[in-house]
């Protein structure tokens, strides 16, 4: 099963930045909906599309392997 690692990415990015990273900040910077981001954060196994993953990678300045994690079922 593929897991979207949004919550962990937010924590790591906040630590690097030295400030809190909020769903609202990500939504504003990426153009993604706040509700979409909240659903992904609260249910990391939820299906999503590649456009969303692309925007998250751009925001966090990371590779896809940092956002998506494969876990055995």
N, C-alpha and C positions, 0 to 999 in steps of 0.2 A: 504494500500500500504506500502511496506517495503522501508525504506530510509537507504542508507549507509552513515553514519555520518563521512566521512573521513575528510572533511574540519574542522569540530569542533574538532575532535580528534587531528588533527595536531596543532591547536591553543592551546589546553589544554596541549598537550605533550610539546610544545615549552615553555609554561609558567612554567611547572615543571622543565624542563631542563635548562631554562634560556638562550635559544638560538633558532634560527629559525630552523624549520623542513621543509625540502624541499621534493618535489616529487622525485628528484634525490637521495636524501639520503635514502628515504624509498625504492626506487627501488633497490639501491645498497645493502641495508641490507636484503631485503626480496627475491631478485631474480625476483620480479615482473617487468613487462615492464613499462617503464615510460609512454607510451601512454595509457596503461590500467589504471594506477593510475590517470592520468589526466582526462580520460573519467569518471571514478568513482567520482572524486572530482567535476568536472563540471556538471555532471548529476547524482546526488545522488539516483535517482530512477531507474537507469539502472540495468538490471539484471546482476548478476555475479555468480560465482560458490563458493562452500564452501572452496576450496583450497585457494582462494584469501582472503576470510574472516578469515580463520585460520592463514594465514601469517600476516595479519594486526593485529589480536589479539596478536600474538606472538611479533610483533614489538612494539606495544603500551603497552604490558604487561597488557591487559585488558580482560574483559569478552565479550562475543558476544553481550550482552545487551548494552554495551557501543558503539558498532559499528553499530548495526542494530536497527532501530526505526520503530515501527509500527504506521502508520498514517491512520486514516479513509479516505476512498475514498470520 
